[in-house]
Each structure stands twice: as C-alpha cells, then as structure tokens.
Amino acid sequence: MNNNNPVALDNDGKSIWKFLLSELKPKGKFLTPFNIISIPIMLLGLVLIVIRFWKGIGSITNLSQEIPWGLWIGFDVVTGVAFAGGAYVLTFMVYILNMKKYHSIVRVTVLNGFLAYVFYAGALLLDLGRPWHVINPIIGNSFGVSSVLFLVAWHFLLYMIAQLIEFSPAVAEWLGARRAQKILSGMTIAAVIFGITLSTLHQSGLGALYLMAKDKIFPLWYSEFIPIMFFVSSIFAGLSMVIFEGSITHKVFSGQISEKNHHAQKEIIPGLSKICAGAMFAYFFMQVLIFIHGQHWALLNTPLGYWYLLEMLGFVLFPMILFFYSYRTKNITLIKVAAILTMLGVILNRLNVTVIGFRWDMAIRYVPSWMELVVTLAVIFTEIWIFRWVINRMPVLRDSPEWAKENK
C-alpha cells in the first residue's frame, strides 16, 4: 500500500490481515535518539505497572489514606485533560463557526485529544486502589447518579466515543473502505456537536470534584468558581498544546504536509495566539475578581502566596501579553515561547490545586516517588509512539485521497 495513495482492500480476510501485519513494521530509522531514550523508560514503566497491580498501589507510590490522589491524578488526568481541550475548541471553530483556515489541523488535533483521553483514562485505573471497581461511578453504584464522579465518568466515556467517530473517516481512508468512509463522514457533525457539549461539561466537572475539598485546598486556589476556571483555562491550555505540538509535527513529518498547508500554518498560529490572549484575559480578570471577593490579601505574604503570584503574574499575565504582542507583530517564535510558558502555567495551576496546595498544612507532605515519575513518563512516551505510528500510516497530516474528497 502506498502511503500517499491508499487503495481499497480486497474482501478476502487474509488480504486484510496481511495488510495490517505489514503496517506493524517500523517505517524509517529505528535507532533514533527518541527511541533510544523512550524504550528503556517504557519497559521499566511496564515492569512497575505489573508490580503496582501485583503488590498494590502502595508498593510504588507515596500515596496514603490522607493523600489518596497524587501525581497520576494531578498531572496525568487533570492536567492532561486540559491539554486535550484543543480538540473541542478547534472542532467548534471549524465545523460550527465554519473557520475553514484551521481545517488542515483538525484531524491531528482530534487524534491527539483522543489518545490523550484513552491514556489518561488508563492512568486513572493505575491510581485506583481497587481498579476493578471502576465500573461503580459509571453505573452510579455506591455514589449515586447525582454524584459529580458519576457525571465525569460518563462524560469521559462518551467523549472518547465521540472523538473516535470524529477521527474514524481517517481510519476508513487508510483501509480504503469507501462506503464506511462516506457513512462515517456523514456522522462527523453530529459527533462534533455531541463531543463539544460533553467536553465543556467534563472540563468543568473535573474542577467540580474539588468543591468538596474546601478545607483541604489552600484558600488562594479554592473558590466556588473552580469549575468555571477549569473550563476557561482548558481553552488556552488546549490551543497552546496545538501550537506546541503542531510546531514539532510540522518539522518531524514535514514530508507528509503539502506546500499549501505549510503556508497555511503561518496564518493558523497567529490566529490561535489571538484566541489564547482573549481566553487568558478572561481567566486572569476572573481570578482577580475571585481574589478580591475572597479577601485573601494577608495570604500573599506567605511562601504559598509568593508561589501563587508567580503562577498568576509569570505564567498567566506575562504569556497573555506575549500572545497579544506576538499576534500583532506576527512573530511566530514569540508565539511558541508564549505557548510553552502557558503550558507550564497550566501544569503549575493544576498541580497547585491537586498536589501542592492540597493538604498543605500536613506535617508530612506528599512527594511523588521516582517510580510514579517513571510510570508517568512511560505513559507519555507510549502515547507519542502510537501517535507517530498513526501519523506515518493514516491521512492525518497529508491530504485525503481523491475518492474520499468526493464523499465529503
């Protein structure tokens, strides 16, 4: 099969299996610097995951009854879901607002979002003391259907299905399944609308989980508006990830991108920068109102108060100004710098809520073990490996075949 000209597969099952087996073979050089670094970490992570399920969660983590949620929830799930927010923002822009100039990056963004949700759902299983009870929040058992956890579980499950449907035309084009591609393409708009609704709900729903922890979170990071702040921050978090990830993929997979889409990238990035600046202004303004309303002036002159100021001024206000300035000057390099600073700020905020500012008054503080860090890196590297495998085989960055364009 030619990567640039997908052909229809025979109806013979043996031919299909032969094709799929051939696609499992590596493409290009295998001993790259990334592979050399990532493979040992992934193998070690796999061993640690086996130990975790064999001997229990306490065998490789520093979690306790007092601190039941740590790095795997704070970073892998809560932060990772925010970075996956680019999928619902871009699909809304392209399919609902009809902003066609962003169409060339929709598929890669949806793929990134789908893989993020799948792997972060997996990370969630790692963090559960009894992972076989994961079905409980989905069916409402022991929690009830009015529980926030029940809503978040269903939002996660249904949104992953919606994203799979959104991306499925690319799979059909890869397989040369013309009839399936036409049917799946016809389902895209419905899946997008359903997915956007679910995503806005669960982005805020993750924040709502912490409403019940008022006495456990440092006051500068707690408010009754956490759900709204999680939702708004997911907009610029997701688009910053799109800028960052898009800059890398356009270099690594430049051979798959048409000249037209290469030029379009120069217009896409400033447009995303403008949206990030607007969303960050709304976020910063609301944070200032929340702070003034909470009357927490005295807390600023504390170590965690200085940490809060670093987050708000260094990783929200400064990159917001940088986004706005670089949009006006069309400075692509500064936009990428602003995106990286914004991503660091989102990581900092989510960890402040879930780990650093959570049970801050305990005598013994939670610090992730080296094994938790290795497993987190292994999850991220595995996601990148699958992302790269899909990009190299399916029409994600490159144009769809001519027959598929006729079906749209």
BAFI-665624 format. One record per residue (C-alpha): residue number from 1; residue in one letter; x, z, y. Coordinates in steps of 0.25 Angstrom, whole numbers, always signed. Layout:
# BAFI-665624
<NUM 'A' <X Z Y>> ...
END
This chain:
# BAFI-665624
<1 'M' <+0 +0 +0>> <2 'N' <+5 -4 +14>> <3 'N' <+4 +8 +24>> <4 'N' <+0 -1 +35>> <5 'N' <-10 -10 +27>> <6 'P' <-18 -1 +18>> <7 'V' <-25 -9 +7>> <8 'A' <-37 -6 -1>> <9 'L' <-34 +1 -15>> <10 'D' <-39 -4 -28>> <11 'N' <-51 +2 -34>> <12 'D' <-42 +5 -46>> <13 'G' <-40 +20 -47>> <14 'K' <-26 +18 -52>> <15 'S' <-22 +10 -39>> <16 'I' <-27 +21 -30>> <17 'W' <-19 +31 -38>> <18 'K' <-7 +22 -37>> <19 'F' <-8 +20 -23>> <20 'L' <-10 +35 -20>> <21 'L' <+2 +39 -28>> <22 'S' <+11 +28 -21>> <23 'E' <+6 +35 -8>> <24 'L' <+12 +48 -12>> <25 'K' <+26 +42 -12>> <26 'P' <+34 +46 +1>> <27 'K' <+36 +36 +11>> <28 'G' <+49 +35 +19>> <29 'K' <+61 +44 +18>> <30 'F' <+58 +57 +11>> <31 'L' <+70 +66 +15>> <32 'T' <+67 +67 +29>> <33 'P' <+71 +79 +38>> <34 'F' <+56 +84 +38>> <35 'N' <+54 +82 +23>> <36 'I' <+67 +90 +20>> <37 'I' <+63 +101 +29>> <38 'S' <+48 +102 +25>> <39 'I' <+49 +100 +10>> <40 'P' <+56 +113 +7>> <41 'I' <+47 +121 +16>> <42 'M' <+35 +115 +9>> <43 'L' <+40 +118 -4>> <44 'L' <+43 +133 +0>> <45 'G' <+29 +133 +6>> <46 'L' <+23 +129 -7>> <47 'V' <+30 +140 -14>> <48 'L' <+26 +150 -4>> <49 'I' <+11 +146 -5>> <50 'V' <+12 +147 -20>> <51 'I' <+17 +161 -18>> <52 'R' <+7 +164 -8>> <53 'F' <-5 +161 -18>> <54 'W' <+2 +167 -29>> <55 'K' <+6 +181 -23>> <56 'G' <-3 +181 -12>> <57 'I' <-3 +179 +3>> <58 'G' <+6 +192 +6>> <59 'S' <+17 +186 -3>> <60 'I' <+22 +176 +8>> <61 'T' <+15 +181 +21>> <62 'N' <+15 +193 +30>> <63 'L' <+0 +194 +31>> <64 'S' <-7 +207 +29>> <65 'Q' <-21 +213 +30>> <66 'E' <-19 +216 +45>> <67 'I' <-14 +201 +47>> <68 'P' <-21 +192 +37>> <69 'W' <-19 +180 +46>> <70 'G' <-5 +175 +49>> <71 'L' <+3 +162 +51>> <72 'W' <-5 +153 +41>> <73 'I' <-18 +156 +49>> <74 'G' <-12 +157 +63>> <75 'F' <-3 +145 +62>> <76 'D' <-7 +136 +50>> <77 'V' <-22 +137 +53>> <78 'V' <-26 +142 +67>> <79 'T' <-14 +134 +74>> <80 'G' <-15 +122 +64>> <81 'V' <-30 +120 +66>> <82 'A' <-27 +120 +82>> <83 'F' <-17 +109 +80>> <84 'A' <-26 +101 +71>> <85 'G' <-36 +101 +83>> <86 'G' <-31 +87 +87>> <87 'A' <-39 +81 +77>> <88 'Y' <-53 +85 +82>> <89 'V' <-49 +82 +97>> <90 'L' <-43 +68 +94>> <91 'T' <-55 +64 +85>> <92 'F' <-65 +69 +96>> <93 'M' <-57 +61 +107>> <94 'V' <-56 +48 +98>> <95 'Y' <-70 +48 +91>> <96 'I' <-79 +55 +101>> <97 'L' <-73 +52 +114>> <98 'N' <-68 +39 +110>> <99 'M' <-54 +40 +115>> <100 'K' <-48 +29 +107>> <101 'K' <-34 +30 +112>> <102 'Y' <-32 +42 +103>> <103 'H' <-37 +35 +91>> <104 'S' <-23 +32 +85>> <105 'I' <-20 +47 +83>> <106 'V' <-33 +51 +78>> <107 'R' <-30 +49 +63>> <108 'V' <-17 +56 +63>> <109 'T' <-23 +68 +71>> <110 'V' <-34 +69 +61>> <111 'L' <-25 +69 +50>> <112 'N' <-16 +80 +56>> <113 'G' <-29 +88 +58>> <114 'F' <-34 +86 +44>> <115 'L' <-20 +90 +38>> <116 'A' <-19 +102 +47>> <117 'Y' <-33 +107 +43>> <118 'V' <-30 +105 +28>> <119 'F' <-17 +112 +28>> <120 'Y' <-21 +123 +37>> <121 'A' <-33 +126 +28>> <122 'G' <-22 +127 +17>> <123 'A' <-15 +137 +26>> <124 'L' <-27 +145 +27>> <125 'L' <-28 +146 +12>> <126 'L' <-14 +151 +12>> <127 'D' <-18 +162 +22>> <128 'L' <-30 +167 +14>> <129 'G' <-27 +179 +5>> <130 'R' <-37 +174 -5>> <131 'P' <-37 +159 -3>> <132 'W' <-47 +157 -14>> <133 'H' <-57 +164 -4>> <134 'V' <-56 +153 +6>> <135 'I' <-70 +148 +2>> <136 'N' <-76 +161 +7>> <137 'P' <-76 +157 +22>> <138 'I' <-81 +143 +19>> <139 'I' <-93 +148 +11>> <140 'G' <-95 +160 +20>> <141 'N' <-93 +170 +9>> <142 'S' <-88 +184 +14>> <143 'F' <-88 +178 +28>> <144 'G' <-102 +173 +31>> <145 'V' <-106 +159 +37>> <146 'S' <-105 +165 +51>> <147 'S' <-90 +168 +50>> <148 'V' <-80 +161 +58>> <149 'L' <-72 +159 +46>> <150 'F' <-83 +152 +39>> <151 'L' <-85 +142 +51>> <152 'V' <-70 +140 +52>> <153 'A' <-69 +137 +37>> <154 'W' <-80 +127 +37>> <155 'H' <-74 +121 +50>> <156 'F' <-61 +119 +43>> <157 'L' <-67 +113 +30>> <158 'L' <-76 +103 +37>> <159 'Y' <-66 +99 +48>> <160 'M' <-56 +95 +37>> <161 'I' <-66 +87 +30>> <162 'A' <-70 +80 +44>> <163 'Q' <-55 +77 +47>> <164 'L' <-53 +71 +33>> <165 'I' <-65 +62 +35>> <166 'E' <-59 +58 +49>> <167 'F' <-46 +55 +42>> <168 'S' <-51 +48 +29>> <169 'P' <-52 +34 +35>> <170 'A' <-37 +34 +35>> <171 'V' <-36 +38 +21>> <172 'A' <-46 +27 +17>> <173 'E' <-38 +17 +25>> <174 'W' <-25 +22 +17>> <175 'L' <-33 +20 +4>> <176 'G' <-38 +6 +8>> <177 'A' <-52 +12 +6>> <178 'R' <-60 +3 +15>> <179 'R' <-74 +7 +12>> <180 'A' <-70 +22 +13>> <181 'Q' <-63 +20 +26>> <182 'K' <-76 +14 +32>> <183 'I' <-84 +25 +28>> <184 'L' <-74 +36 +32>> <185 'S' <-72 +29 +45>> <186 'G' <-87 +30 +48>> <187 'M' <-87 +45 +45>> <188 'T' <-76 +47 +56>> <189 'I' <-85 +50 +68>> <190 'A' <-94 +60 +60>> <191 'A' <-81 +67 +55>> <192 'V' <-75 +68 +69>> <193 'I' <-87 +74 +75>> <194 'F' <-89 +84 +64>> <195 'G' <-74 +87 +64>> <196 'I' <-73 +89 +79>> <197 'T' <-85 +99 +78>> <198 'L' <-78 +107 +67>> <199 'S' <-65 +107 +73>> <200 'T' <-70 +112 +87>> <201 'L' <-77 +123 +79>> <202 'H' <-65 +128 +70>> <203 'Q' <-55 +127 +81>> <204 'S' <-63 +138 +88>> <205 'G' <-67 +144 +75>> <206 'L' <-52 +148 +72>> <207 'G' <-52 +155 +85>> <208 'A' <-65 +162 +82>> <209 'L' <-59 +168 +69>> <210 'Y' <-50 +177 +79>> <211 'L' <-62 +182 +87>> <212 'M' <-64 +193 +76>> <213 'A' <-50 +198 +79>> <214 'K' <-51 +203 +93>> <215 'D' <-44 +216 +91>> <216 'K' <-32 +209 +83>> <217 'I' <-28 +198 +93>> <218 'F' <-20 +201 +105>> <219 'P' <-30 +200 +117>> <220 'L' <-23 +189 +124>> <221 'W' <-26 +180 +113>> <222 'Y' <-40 +185 +109>> <223 'S' <-53 +181 +116>> <224 'E' <-67 +177 +112>> <225 'F' <-63 +163 +116>> <226 'I' <-53 +161 +105>> <227 'P' <-62 +150 +98>> <228 'I' <-62 +142 +111>> <229 'M' <-48 +143 +114>> <230 'F' <-44 +139 +99>> <231 'F' <-53 +127 +101>> <232 'V' <-47 +123 +115>> <233 'S' <-33 +125 +110>> <234 'S' <-35 +116 +98>> <235 'I' <-37 +104 +107>> <236 'F' <-24 +105 +113>> <237 'A' <-17 +110 +101>> <238 'G' <-22 +98 +93>> <239 'L' <-19 +88 +103>> <240 'S' <-5 +94 +105>> <241 'M' <-3 +92 +90>> <242 'V' <-8 +78 +91>> <243 'I' <+3 +75 +102>> <244 'F' <+14 +82 +94>> <245 'E' <+10 +77 +80>> <246 'G' <+8 +63 +86>> <247 'S' <+21 +62 +92>> <248 'I' <+28 +65 +79>> <249 'T' <+20 +56 +71>> <250 'H' <+22 +44 +80>> <251 'K' <+37 +46 +78>> <252 'V' <+37 +49 +64>> <253 'F' <+26 +38 +60>> <254 'S' <+29 +28 +71>> <255 'G' <+30 +17 +62>> <256 'Q' <+15 +18 +58>> <257 'I' <+10 +18 +72>> <258 'S' <+6 +5 +79>> <259 'E' <+12 +2 +93>> <260 'K' <-1 +3 +99>> <261 'N' <-3 +17 +94>> <262 'H' <+11 +21 +98>> <263 'H' <+8 +17 +113>> <264 'A' <-6 +24 +112>> <265 'Q' <+2 +37 +109>> <266 'K' <+7 +37 +123>> <267 'E' <-7 +37 +128>> <268 'I' <-12 +47 +118>> <269 'I' <-2 +58 +120>> <270 'P' <-5 +59 +136>> <271 'G' <-20 +59 +133>> <272 'L' <-18 +71 +123>> <273 'S' <-10 +78 +133>> <274 'K' <-21 +77 +143>> <275 'I' <-31 +83 +133>> <276 'C' <-21 +94 +129>> <277 'A' <-19 +98 +144>> <278 'G' <-34 +99 +146>> <279 'A' <-37 +107 +134>> <280 'M' <-25 +117 +137>> <281 'F' <-30 +119 +151>> <282 'A' <-44 +123 +146>> <283 'Y' <-37 +132 +136>> <284 'F' <-28 +138 +146>> <285 'F' <-39 +140 +156>> <286 'M' <-48 +147 +146>> <287 'Q' <-36 +156 +141>> <288 'V' <-34 +161 +156>> <289 'L' <-49 +164 +157>> <290 'I' <-49 +172 +144>> <291 'F' <-37 +179 +148>> <292 'I' <-43 +183 +162>> <293 'H' <-56 +187 +156>> <294 'G' <-49 +196 +145>> <295 'Q' <-41 +203 +156>> <296 'H' <-28 +204 +148>> <297 'W' <-18 +204 +159>> <298 'A' <-11 +216 +154>> <299 'L' <-8 +210 +141>> <300 'L' <+0 +199 +147>> <301 'N' <+11 +209 +150>> <302 'T' <+14 +211 +135>> <303 'P' <+22 +203 +125>> <304 'L' <+10 +196 +119>> <305 'G' <+5 +194 +133>> <306 'Y' <+18 +186 +136>> <307 'W' <+16 +179 +123>> <308 'Y' <+2 +175 +128>> <309 'L' <+7 +170 +141>> <310 'L' <+18 +161 +134>> <311 'E' <+7 +155 +126>> <312 'M' <-2 +152 +138>> <313 'L' <+8 +148 +148>> <314 'G' <+19 +142 +139>> <315 'F' <+10 +135 +129>> <316 'V' <-3 +132 +136>> <317 'L' <-1 +131 +151>> <318 'F' <+12 +124 +150>> <319 'P' <+9 +113 +140>> <320 'M' <-4 +111 +147>> <321 'I' <+3 +108 +160>> <322 'L' <+13 +100 +152>> <323 'F' <+2 +92 +145>> <324 'F' <-5 +89 +158>> <325 'Y' <+8 +85 +165>> <326 'S' <+13 +76 +154>> <327 'Y' <+0 +69 +153>> <328 'R' <+1 +66 +168>> <329 'T' <+15 +61 +167>> <330 'K' <+13 +54 +153>> <331 'N' <+25 +62 +148>> <332 'I' <+23 +61 +132>> <333 'T' <+35 +70 +130>> <334 'L' <+30 +81 +138>> <335 'I' <+16 +80 +131>> <336 'K' <+23 +82 +118>> <337 'V' <+30 +94 +123>> <338 'A' <+17 +100 +128>> <339 'A' <+10 +97 +115>> <340 'I' <+21 +105 +108>> <341 'L' <+20 +117 +118>> <342 'T' <+5 +117 +116>> <343 'M' <+6 +117 +101>> <344 'L' <+16 +129 +102>> <345 'G' <+6 +136 +111>> <346 'V' <-6 +133 +101>> <347 'I' <+3 +139 +90>> <348 'L' <+6 +151 +98>> <349 'N' <-8 +153 +102>> <350 'R' <-14 +153 +88>> <351 'L' <-3 +162 +83>> <352 'N' <-5 +172 +94>> <353 'V' <-20 +173 +90>> <354 'T' <-18 +173 +75>> <355 'V' <-4 +180 +73>> <356 'I' <+4 +185 +85>> <357 'G' <-8 +191 +93>> <358 'F' <-15 +195 +81>> <359 'R' <-14 +210 +77>> <360 'W' <-3 +210 +88>> <361 'D' <-4 +226 +88>> <362 'M' <+0 +228 +73>> <363 'A' <+13 +236 +70>> <364 'I' <+17 +225 +60>> <365 'R' <+15 +211 +65>> <366 'Y' <+13 +199 +56>> <367 'V' <+25 +189 +56>> <368 'P' <+23 +177 +46>> <369 'S' <+33 +177 +34>> <370 'W' <+43 +166 +33>> <371 'M' <+34 +161 +21>> <372 'E' <+22 +160 +30>> <373 'L' <+30 +151 +39>> <374 'V' <+35 +142 +27>> <375 'V' <+21 +140 +22>> <376 'T' <+16 +136 +36>> <377 'L' <+28 +126 +37>> <378 'A' <+25 +121 +23>> <379 'V' <+10 +119 +27>> <380 'I' <+14 +111 +39>> <381 'F' <+25 +102 +32>> <382 'T' <+15 +99 +21>> <383 'E' <+5 +95 +31>> <384 'I' <+15 +86 +38>> <385 'W' <+19 +80 +25>> <386 'I' <+5 +76 +22>> <387 'F' <+2 +71 +36>> <388 'R' <+15 +62 +35>> <389 'W' <+10 +57 +21>> <390 'V' <-3 +53 +27>> <391 'I' <+3 +46 +39>> <392 'N' <+12 +38 +31>> <393 'R' <+1 +32 +22>> <394 'M' <-12 +32 +29>> <395 'P' <-16 +25 +42>> <396 'V' <-15 +37 +51>> <397 'L' <-5 +32 +62>> <398 'R' <-5 +18 +59>> <399 'D' <-17 +9 +61>> <400 'S' <-28 +8 +51>> <401 'P' <-29 -5 +42>> <402 'E' <-37 -17 +48>> <403 'W' <-48 -15 +38>> <404 'A' <-50 -1 +42>> <405 'K' <-51 -4 +57>> <406 'E' <-63 -14 +53>> <407 'N' <-70 -2 +47>> <408 'K' <-70 +6 +60>> 
END
